[in-house]
Structures are given as C-alpha cells and as structure tokens.
Amino acid sequence: MSIDFSPLEVWFVTGSQHLYGPETLKQVDADSQQIVDGLNASGNLPVKVVFKPVLKTTEEVIKLLAEADTTSNCIGVVTWMHTFSPAKMWVRALSALKAPMCHLHTQFNRDIPWSSIDMDFMNLNQSAHGGREFGFICSRLRKRRKVVVGHWEDARVHGQLATWQRAAAAWHDSQNLKVARFGDNMRFVAVTEGDKVEAELKFGYSVNGYGLGDLVAVMNDVTDKEVDQLCKTYADEYELASGLETGGAKNDSLKTAAKIELAIRRFLEDGGFGAYTDTFENLTGLDQLPGIASQRLMADGYGFGAEGDWKHAALVRSMKVMAHGLSGGTSFMEDYTYHFDPNSPGVLGSHMLEICPSIANGKVKCEVHPLGIGGKADPVRLVFDAKAGPALNATVVDMGNRFRFVVNTVTSVTPPHDLPKLPVARALWEPHPDLPTAAAAWIHAGGAHHTGFSLDLTPEHLEDFADMAGIEFLLIDQDTKLRSFKQELLWNDAAYAH
C-alpha cells in the first residue's frame, strides 16, 4: 500500500472576535494568510498547510471544526490566536473535534517595535494573551494536543510542526488501516496477544484473520512469467548467493520465494491491506516461511509482524508512514542477544528472517539457509548489517486496561567484527542511557521483544502519535533514572485506574 502525502492537508485556524472591528479583523486574516504562505514556502513541512478565514463566533468555530473532521484529506488543524479569542466560543467545537490538533503559540511579528509600539499594536498582536485563554479551555476540556511555541519563521518551529504533521499523517492512515493475519499468534506467547476490538477503538485499524488456503489460492494463480520476472529483479537488486542464479542448484528456492511474495502482495493489494502477520507455526500450503517477501513488502511501506504480532504489524506501518520521504529506514525488529563487554555493551537485534532492507548499510545479499523451526524448506532471505546512527526502538503492549507505548532511544553502531555465520539481517545498537538501565526499564514497563526500529524517527514523532491515540507513553532515553521510571509506572497505574 503506497504512502503519499501530496493529497493531505492541515488546516490553519485563527481565532479572534468581533470586538476589534473590521479593519483589525481584515489585518488578522492577511497576517494568517502570510504565515500559511511562509510555512508552505519554507520547504520544511511534509504536508500542505491550508489557510482558513479567521473565526469570530461560536457558530463559525463549530462549523469549521466539524468540516475538518468530515473532510477526508484533512489530517489535522493548527490553531493560532492572533488576538484574544474568548474561550467559551470554542467549547462545543473542541469537545466534538476528533482530528489531531496543534496549538501554534506564535505571533506575527518576531520583535517588539520598541520605538513605535502603541495600544493599536498591542490589541492586534496579543498572541501571548490570547494563547493562554485558548490553552486554558483545552486543558479544562482535557483536550490532548501539541503545543509549539516560537516565531513562525523559526526552523525549530518548522521542525516541530513537521514532526506533528508526520504523526498526524500516520494517525490518518491508521483510521482506515486493515491488518491481515495469516495464521494465529505463536502458541503460548503472551505479549503478542491483545484486544483487537479495543485496538480498533483506540487506533482505528481493524485486524482480521485469513486462512492459509486463501493465500495459497492466490499463489496458485501466479504465473511462471511473473515468477521469472521477479527473480530477475532479485538478481538486479541484490547480490545472489551461489546456486540461486538461473539454473543454479538452489534456484527453485528462489522461485518459490518469488511466488510467495507475488501472492502476498496481490492478496494485500486486492484486499486494501496495509499490514500483515504470519507465523512459522502455521504454514500449511506454503513451502517456506516468507522471508524475502516480508522484507521487500516492508521496504515498500507495508507493516509486518512475525508470529501473529498484529500490534507491531500496525505499529511498523504507522512508523513507515511517519518516516515517508526520509532516508534512514524503519523495520520490524526483535532484541536477540546482548554484548556485555563493559567497554562496548550493546544489543544485537534481528529476527529469523524479516528485517526491512530500508535500514541496510551497503550491498544487500540474497541467500538461502535452513531455518531450524517450522518444518519447511530452507527459506530465502536478505542478509545485511544496519546503518549506524541515532535510532530508536518502539513497542505497543496491551496492559489490560490500556495500551502502553514504550520508546527507547539507541545508537545504532557498526558491528566491530564480521558475522560470517549469522545468516540473517541484523542491527547492533547501544541503548540509552546504558544497557542495564534500559533493559531493566523496558522489562519493568512490560515492553515486548518485538519492536519497530527506526533510524528516521524521534521520540517526539511517537509521543505525538500516542497523544492522538490517547494512550500511555513512556520514554527511556539518556535522562532515564530507574528509580524515577519505576515511580512513573506507579503514577500511571493510578492515573489509568479508572
């Protein structure tokens, strides 16, 4: 399922009132239009900002925000109080608003005009005053929103708005996301389970199961010509291991993998799915566990979760949407094994097969090796090391009375040695603030062993998304102290007790 920001819009909504007279209101409109034009011209925002005329009455506010909620390509609203806008005008509209909201606390002028400032200027340019009135009513209504403070021409402000826009685009995508499950969850595993009805209520996406026979029926319609063409693509894009080439001893494995990829891709496209899961414990009708198929589908923007993990399939899709157009890469991931060397402690992350090549550093190899579990033929997979750089791991878990979002910032590093016998894609990272603290905090929080791993996103992207969903958000980073983190868990238990 492709990701495209070009049709999306964010509406710029300015508040004022009739008290100031028509000339002032005309100036408010003109200033708002100039801010919108400047934001769009900056080149720093991934989604177009659309100017809306200044709102002066309760009726105008209700009408416009209702339109925002029902306009299919409007992914959120940015509110700005140029003057004072009495907050009771906003109560009913804000109470009903479902779209994400960002309060831009800025003013038209950057500097105070020291020598010429008078009361006319003060009446027109009182964002400091009006923004507090608006902020109170949002807090009184317990309205989750992002607050960005600074001058609208400042690159830092653009960065915060861009981050919020990316989260809003992912939230918009999540409202119609469909997750297909081929097989059930891995047996006896707890963390991959969860309440699918509650997930749809909170995140918007739907999760439904499909038999392997449904997929096999599609696979049976795949032609030899299509398989040969995809195998050629494999040869063009990756370094094929010996024997996988046309006529090679393992070429049939490559053809089988291609046939599985073509079938899954067609199934997802025909059904309008943006994410899917599979499990090695249910492969009836498939000759091998989908490896290269899942990797390439993720590279094209699909979400994926192994062992039936639908929460992380949806999360990876949302993270892919947030990261659209960025170059670092985002993947499904799993913590596998630790490196407890006190001089360079780290975590080696991987999975049996399914790591997205968007995070690959350099040439990607296409290989076939035994899997050791699942009882099927040796699957084809892409093998590589991940790029180095700032990154994060994120997880969503079902705590019974709420969903919990946990994020750990990390530094992805180049492995100090080659890994010639490890036949899977992998990433090595140093967790923040350090391995013992990060691992203990993650375990105290109940974080899953599956994650979304990204070299593109920051905690701010994911915190904005969590706010839009109205779910708990926990951050493990350079500032984390384990004692304080455990206290935060206790406070959150109390806050969500109702």
VMD Tcl script that draws the C-alpha trace (Angstrom):
set ca {
  {0.00 0.00 0.00}
  {1.68 3.19 -1.19}
  {2.27 6.19 1.06}
  {1.53 9.59 -0.46}
  {1.43 12.88 1.43}
  {0.56 15.02 -1.60}
  {-3.27 14.89 -1.23}
  {-3.15 15.59 2.51}
  {-3.91 18.93 4.15}
  {-3.53 20.57 7.55}
  {-5.93 23.46 8.16}
  {-4.65 26.69 9.69}
  {-7.35 28.06 12.00}
  {-7.06 31.54 13.51}
  {-9.16 32.78 16.41}
  {-10.30 36.32 17.12}
  {-13.58 38.15 17.86}
  {-15.76 40.99 16.54}
  {-14.73 43.29 19.41}
  {-11.72 44.58 17.47}
  {-13.64 45.87 14.44}
  {-13.49 45.09 10.72}
  {-10.12 46.69 9.98}
  {-8.33 44.70 12.66}
  {-10.03 41.50 11.56}
  {-9.02 42.18 7.97}
  {-5.42 42.51 9.14}
  {-5.70 39.28 11.15}
  {-6.83 37.46 8.02}
  {-3.99 38.92 5.96}
  {-1.38 38.04 8.58}
  {-2.72 34.49 8.87}
  {-2.53 34.06 5.10}
  {1.06 35.30 5.11}
  {2.01 32.81 7.83}
  {0.46 29.95 5.85}
  {2.26 31.04 2.68}
  {5.52 31.26 4.60}
  {5.15 27.82 6.14}
  {4.41 26.24 2.77}
  {7.26 28.11 1.07}
  {9.77 27.06 3.72}
  {10.11 23.58 2.25}
  {10.34 22.21 5.78}
  {6.84 20.78 6.12}
  {5.85 17.46 4.51}
  {2.12 18.27 4.36}
  {0.47 21.33 2.80}
  {-0.98 23.93 5.18}
  {-4.35 25.40 4.09}
  {-5.48 28.86 5.18}
  {-8.97 29.25 6.65}
  {-10.63 32.65 7.31}
  {-10.48 33.98 10.85}
  {-13.07 32.60 13.28}
  {-15.00 35.20 15.27}
  {-18.08 33.45 16.70}
  {-19.13 30.19 18.31}
  {-21.09 29.24 15.21}
  {-18.12 29.80 12.90}
  {-15.85 27.70 15.11}
  {-18.35 24.82 15.30}
  {-18.91 24.85 11.54}
  {-15.24 24.89 10.57}
  {-14.00 22.26 13.02}
  {-16.90 19.97 12.05}
  {-15.83 20.37 8.42}
  {-12.26 19.47 9.37}
  {-13.49 16.23 10.92}
  {-15.51 15.28 7.83}
  {-13.06 16.31 5.12}
  {-11.31 13.11 4.10}
  {-7.92 14.61 3.27}
  {-7.73 16.96 6.27}
  {-5.42 15.23 8.75}
  {-5.46 17.87 11.48}
  {-5.81 21.51 12.45}
  {-3.25 24.08 13.57}
  {-4.82 26.73 15.81}
  {-3.44 30.22 16.39}
  {-4.81 33.05 18.49}
  {-3.67 36.26 16.76}
  {-5.73 38.33 19.18}
  {-7.82 37.39 22.19}
  {-10.49 34.80 21.28}
  {-12.87 34.19 24.21}
  {-12.54 30.50 25.02}
  {-16.23 29.78 25.58}
  {-16.57 30.24 21.82}
  {-14.53 27.04 21.41}
  {-16.11 24.73 24.00}
  {-18.61 22.82 21.87}
  {-16.38 22.62 18.82}
  {-13.33 21.40 20.74}
  {-15.44 18.91 22.69}
  {-16.55 17.34 19.41}
  {-13.27 17.64 17.46}
  {-11.70 14.29 16.62}
  {-8.93 15.45 14.28}
  {-5.44 15.94 15.76}
  {-4.78 19.49 16.90}
  {-1.60 21.53 17.24}
  {-1.69 24.85 19.09}
  {0.87 27.12 17.44}
  {1.68 29.73 20.08}
  {3.34 32.32 17.87}
  {2.82 35.93 16.87}
  {3.01 37.63 13.52}
  {5.91 39.92 14.41}
  {9.10 38.43 15.76}
  {10.33 41.50 17.64}
  {8.71 44.23 19.69}
  {8.84 47.53 17.71}
  {10.27 49.43 20.63}
  {10.04 52.96 19.25}
  {6.58 52.72 17.67}
  {4.60 50.28 19.77}
  {1.20 51.64 20.85}
  {-2.14 50.25 22.03}
  {-3.35 49.58 18.49}
  {-0.34 47.32 18.02}
  {-0.94 45.69 21.40}
  {-4.61 44.96 20.61}
  {-3.73 43.37 17.30}
  {-0.69 41.39 18.41}
  {-1.70 39.75 21.67}
  {-1.00 36.10 21.00}
  {0.73 35.85 24.36}
  {-2.60 36.85 25.90}
  {-5.00 35.00 23.59}
  {-2.97 31.79 23.57}
  {-3.30 31.46 27.32}
  {-7.08 31.82 27.16}
  {-7.20 29.14 24.47}
  {-4.79 26.95 26.40}
  {-6.98 27.09 29.48}
  {-10.08 25.83 27.72}
  {-8.14 22.99 26.06}
  {-6.81 21.94 29.45}
  {-10.22 22.37 31.08}
  {-11.65 20.04 28.42}
  {-8.72 17.64 28.89}
  {-8.03 18.08 25.19}
  {-4.87 16.32 24.05}
  {-2.93 18.49 21.63}
  {0.58 19.54 20.73}
  {1.78 23.00 21.77}
  {4.53 24.59 19.66}
  {5.98 27.89 20.91}
  {8.16 30.24 18.88}
  {8.16 32.51 15.89}
  {6.57 31.01 12.80}
  {9.67 31.68 10.65}
  {11.97 29.79 13.04}
  {13.35 26.50 11.67}
  {12.91 24.91 15.11}
  {9.18 25.67 14.95}
  {9.04 24.22 11.44}
  {10.71 21.07 12.72}
  {8.15 20.61 15.50}
  {5.28 21.24 13.09}
  {6.75 18.78 10.60}
  {7.06 16.13 13.30}
  {3.43 16.65 14.31}
  {2.32 16.54 10.66}
  {4.07 13.19 10.18}
  {2.37 11.79 13.28}
  {-0.97 13.16 12.06}
  {-0.45 11.52 8.65}
  {0.19 8.19 10.38}
  {-2.88 8.69 12.56}
  {-4.97 9.45 9.46}
  {-3.64 6.27 7.82}
  {-4.36 4.22 10.95}
  {-8.05 5.17 10.88}
  {-8.56 3.05 7.77}
  {-5.73 0.56 8.12}
  {-6.55 -3.13 7.61}
  {-4.24 -5.78 9.06}
  {-4.41 -9.31 7.63}
  {-3.39 -12.22 9.81}
  {-2.21 -15.43 8.11}
  {-2.41 -17.92 10.94}
  {-2.74 -17.15 14.63}
  {-0.31 -15.92 17.27}
  {2.67 -18.07 18.18}
  {1.35 -20.59 20.69}
  {1.60 -19.81 24.41}
  {3.15 -16.38 23.82}
  {1.52 -13.65 25.93}
  {2.82 -10.30 24.71}
  {1.66 -10.73 21.10}
  {-1.94 -11.22 22.28}
  {-4.30 -8.30 22.84}
  {-7.78 -6.88 22.48}
  {-8.43 -6.29 18.78}
  {-11.74 -4.53 19.45}
  {-10.10 -2.09 21.86}
  {-7.29 -1.58 19.34}
  {-9.82 -0.55 16.71}
  {-11.46 1.83 19.19}
  {-8.13 3.41 20.11}
  {-6.13 3.32 16.88}
  {-8.79 2.94 14.17}
  {-7.24 -0.06 12.44}
  {-9.03 -3.39 12.02}
  {-7.40 -6.81 12.45}
  {-8.87 -9.94 10.86}
  {-7.66 -13.46 10.22}
  {-7.44 -15.31 6.90}
  {-6.72 -18.96 6.26}
  {-3.52 -20.03 4.59}
  {-5.76 -21.63 1.98}
  {-6.93 -18.16 0.95}
  {-3.33 -17.16 0.30}
  {-2.47 -20.45 -1.43}
  {-5.42 -19.95 -3.80}
  {-3.89 -16.64 -4.88}
  {-0.44 -18.23 -5.15}
  {-1.79 -20.89 -7.48}
  {-2.76 -18.16 -9.95}
  {0.76 -16.70 -10.09}
  {2.31 -17.38 -13.50}
  {5.78 -18.66 -14.29}
  {6.40 -15.49 -16.28}
  {5.69 -13.35 -13.21}
  {8.00 -15.51 -11.11}
  {10.83 -15.30 -13.65}
  {10.48 -11.52 -13.84}
  {10.64 -11.14 -10.06}
  {13.65 -13.45 -9.87}
  {15.36 -11.17 -12.40}
  {14.55 -8.22 -10.12}
  {16.16 -10.08 -7.24}
  {19.28 -10.63 -9.33}
  {19.39 -6.97 -10.38}
  {18.88 -5.51 -6.90}
  {20.78 -7.91 -4.66}
  {23.95 -9.96 -4.59}
  {22.69 -13.51 -5.17}
  {24.44 -16.26 -3.25}
  {25.95 -19.03 -5.34}
  {23.33 -21.51 -6.52}
  {20.41 -19.05 -6.55}
  {21.12 -17.86 -10.07}
  {19.12 -19.19 -13.04}
  {20.00 -22.84 -13.49}
  {21.67 -22.99 -10.08}
  {21.13 -25.81 -7.57}
  {19.02 -23.55 -5.31}
  {17.17 -21.60 -7.97}
  {13.94 -23.43 -7.23}
  {14.03 -21.99 -3.70}
  {14.31 -18.50 -5.18}
  {11.36 -19.18 -7.48}
  {9.28 -20.44 -4.56}
  {10.12 -17.32 -2.56}
  {9.18 -15.13 -5.53}
  {5.87 -16.93 -5.92}
  {5.07 -16.39 -2.24}
  {5.94 -12.69 -2.49}
  {3.76 -12.21 -5.57}
  {0.85 -13.97 -3.84}
  {1.08 -12.00 -0.59}
  {1.46 -8.72 -2.46}
  {-1.59 -9.47 -4.61}
  {-3.64 -10.56 -1.60}
  {-2.79 -7.35 0.25}
  {-3.40 -5.10 -2.76}
  {-6.72 -6.73 -3.66}
  {-7.94 -6.52 -0.06}
  {-6.69 -3.00 0.64}
  {-4.44 -4.17 3.49}
  {-1.56 -2.04 4.76}
  {-0.06 -4.59 7.16}
  {0.00 -8.32 7.80}
  {1.32 -11.06 10.04}
  {2.34 -14.66 9.59}
  {3.77 -17.35 11.87}
  {6.18 -20.22 11.38}
  {3.74 -22.44 13.28}
  {1.11 -22.19 10.54}
  {2.48 -22.61 7.02}
  {0.03 -25.12 5.59}
  {0.28 -24.90 1.81}
  {3.48 -22.82 1.79}
  {6.80 -24.47 1.02}
  {8.83 -21.98 3.08}
  {8.30 -19.21 5.63}
  {8.03 -15.86 3.79}
  {11.40 -14.18 4.26}
  {12.41 -12.02 1.33}
  {8.69 -11.39 0.70}
  {8.17 -9.79 4.11}
  {11.41 -7.83 3.81}
  {10.56 -6.37 0.42}
  {6.95 -5.63 1.34}
  {8.16 -3.67 4.36}
  {10.55 -1.77 2.11}
  {7.50 -0.75 0.07}
  {5.73 0.62 3.15}
  {3.74 -2.35 4.45}
  {3.65 -3.13 8.14}
  {4.71 -6.59 9.26}
  {4.60 -8.58 12.48}
  {6.05 -12.05 12.99}
  {4.39 -14.83 14.98}
  {0.97 -13.24 14.54}
  {2.01 -9.99 16.24}
  {-0.65 -7.69 14.82}
  {0.10 -4.80 17.20}
  {3.61 -4.45 15.82}
  {2.47 -5.00 12.24}
  {0.24 -1.95 12.68}
  {2.96 -0.05 14.54}
  {5.54 -0.68 11.81}
  {3.04 0.58 9.21}
  {2.38 3.75 11.23}
  {6.11 4.31 11.68}
  {6.61 3.79 7.93}
  {4.01 6.50 7.25}
  {5.64 8.89 9.71}
  {9.03 8.32 8.08}
  {7.78 8.68 4.49}
  {10.34 10.51 2.36}
  {13.14 10.17 4.91}
  {16.23 8.10 4.18}
  {17.27 6.31 7.36}
  {14.89 3.36 7.24}
  {12.34 1.68 9.52}
  {11.88 -2.02 10.22}
  {10.25 -4.70 12.30}
  {12.84 -5.77 14.86}
  {13.49 -8.09 17.81}
  {16.00 -7.94 20.64}
  {18.00 -11.14 20.25}
  {21.22 -11.24 22.26}
  {23.38 -9.00 24.45}
  {27.02 -7.99 24.28}
  {28.02 -7.41 27.91}
  {31.57 -6.20 27.20}
  {31.93 -3.31 29.70}
  {33.85 -1.28 27.12}
  {31.21 -1.54 24.38}
  {27.93 -3.02 25.68}
  {25.21 -3.47 23.10}
  {22.21 -5.37 21.81}
  {22.17 -7.45 18.66}
  {18.75 -7.16 17.08}
  {17.46 -9.34 14.29}
  {14.72 -11.82 13.52}
  {14.52 -15.24 11.92}
  {14.20 -13.59 8.51}
  {12.13 -10.46 8.43}
  {14.23 -7.28 8.73}
  {13.50 -4.46 6.26}
  {16.30 -3.61 3.80}
  {15.46 0.10 4.14}
  {17.86 0.09 7.11}
  {20.64 -1.73 5.23}
  {24.15 -0.37 5.08}
  {25.67 -1.08 1.67}
  {25.11 -4.09 -0.55}
  {22.34 -6.49 0.35}
  {22.91 -10.21 -0.15}
  {20.20 -12.69 -1.10}
  {20.82 -16.07 0.50}
  {19.08 -19.33 1.41}
  {19.74 -21.18 4.67}
  {18.00 -23.67 6.94}
  {15.59 -22.10 9.43}
  {15.62 -24.78 12.11}
  {11.97 -24.28 13.11}
  {8.71 -24.57 11.24}
  {9.47 -27.83 9.49}
  {9.53 -26.35 5.99}
  {12.05 -25.91 3.20}
  {15.03 -23.59 3.64}
  {13.73 -20.02 3.11}
  {15.28 -17.23 1.04}
  {16.18 -14.05 2.89}
  {18.12 -10.78 2.51}
  {21.24 -10.52 4.69}
  {22.91 -7.24 5.69}
  {24.11 -5.05 8.55}
  {22.07 -1.99 9.55}
  {23.28 1.57 9.13}
  {24.91 3.37 12.02}
  {23.36 6.46 13.57}
  {20.77 7.75 16.05}
  {17.80 5.38 16.22}
  {15.02 4.14 18.45}
  {13.03 1.05 19.31}
  {9.30 1.32 19.98}
  {6.71 -1.13 21.24}
  {2.97 -1.13 21.92}
  {1.64 -3.56 24.55}
  {-1.84 -4.27 25.89}
  {-1.83 -3.79 29.68}
  {-5.42 -4.97 30.10}
  {-6.96 -1.60 30.95}
  {-4.95 0.41 28.43}
  {-2.38 0.30 25.65}
  {1.14 1.33 26.60}
  {3.65 2.85 24.18}
  {7.31 2.40 25.18}
  {10.19 4.02 23.30}
  {13.93 3.60 23.89}
  {16.42 5.83 22.12}
  {19.54 3.99 20.95}
  {22.66 4.49 18.87}
  {22.96 2.05 16.01}
  {26.60 1.06 15.55}
  {28.67 -0.87 13.04}
  {29.49 -4.37 14.35}
  {33.15 -4.46 15.47}
  {33.62 -7.83 13.79}
  {32.20 -9.66 10.79}
  {29.37 -12.12 11.39}
  {30.06 -14.68 8.63}
  {27.93 -17.47 10.13}
  {24.86 -15.39 11.06}
  {22.51 -15.90 8.09}
  {20.07 -13.06 8.84}
  {19.88 -9.28 8.61}
  {20.86 -7.59 11.87}
  {21.33 -4.34 13.74}
  {23.68 -3.66 16.63}
  {22.83 -0.82 18.97}
  {23.83 0.79 22.24}
  {20.70 1.55 24.26}
  {20.33 4.76 26.25}
  {21.19 5.65 28.92}
  {23.08 2.35 29.23}
  {22.32 -1.32 28.69}
  {21.48 -2.28 32.31}
  {19.19 0.71 32.88}
  {17.48 0.50 29.50}
  {16.85 -3.24 29.72}
  {15.59 -3.03 33.30}
  {13.26 -0.11 32.48}
  {11.94 -1.92 29.39}
  {11.24 -5.04 31.44}
  {9.59 -3.08 34.27}
  {7.35 -1.45 31.63}
  {6.42 -4.82 30.11}
  {7.82 -3.90 26.71}
  {7.63 -6.61 24.05}
  {10.55 -8.46 22.48}
  {9.24 -7.26 19.10}
  {9.65 -3.59 18.19}
  {9.54 -1.04 15.45}
  {13.14 0.10 14.83}
  {13.78 3.39 13.06}
  {16.77 5.46 12.00}
  {14.37 8.23 10.88}
  {12.03 8.92 13.76}
  {12.50 10.66 17.10}
  {10.58 10.14 20.35}
  {8.68 13.33 19.54}
  {7.07 11.69 16.48}
  {5.87 8.77 18.56}
  {4.78 10.85 21.54}
  {2.67 13.00 19.22}
  {1.11 9.82 17.81}
  {0.45 8.45 21.30}
  {-1.27 11.72 22.25}
  {-3.51 11.45 19.20}
  {-4.46 7.92 20.26}
  {-4.89 8.98 23.88}
  {-2.63 6.21 25.18}
  {0.14 5.99 27.76}
  {3.62 6.96 26.57}
  {6.89 6.01 28.29}
  {10.33 7.17 27.18}
  {13.65 5.54 28.05}
  {16.49 7.83 27.00}
  {19.71 9.46 28.17}
  {17.90 11.13 31.08}
  {16.25 7.97 32.44}
  {16.85 7.08 36.08}
  {15.46 3.69 37.01}
  {14.03 4.75 40.36}
  {12.14 7.67 38.78}
  {10.99 5.47 35.91}
  {9.51 2.92 38.34}
  {7.72 5.77 40.14}
  {6.30 6.93 36.79}
  {4.91 3.44 36.22}
  {3.17 3.55 39.61}
  {1.74 7.02 38.95}
  {0.48 5.92 35.56}
  {-1.21 2.87 37.08}
  {-3.08 5.24 39.37}
  {-3.91 7.68 36.57}
  {-5.35 4.93 34.37}
  {-7.09 3.05 37.19}
  {-10.49 4.32 36.11}
}
mol new
graphics top color blue
foreach p $ca { graphics top sphere $p radius 0.5 }
foreach p [lrange $ca 0 end-1] q [lrange $ca 1 end] { graphics top cylinder $p $q radius 0.2 }
display resetview
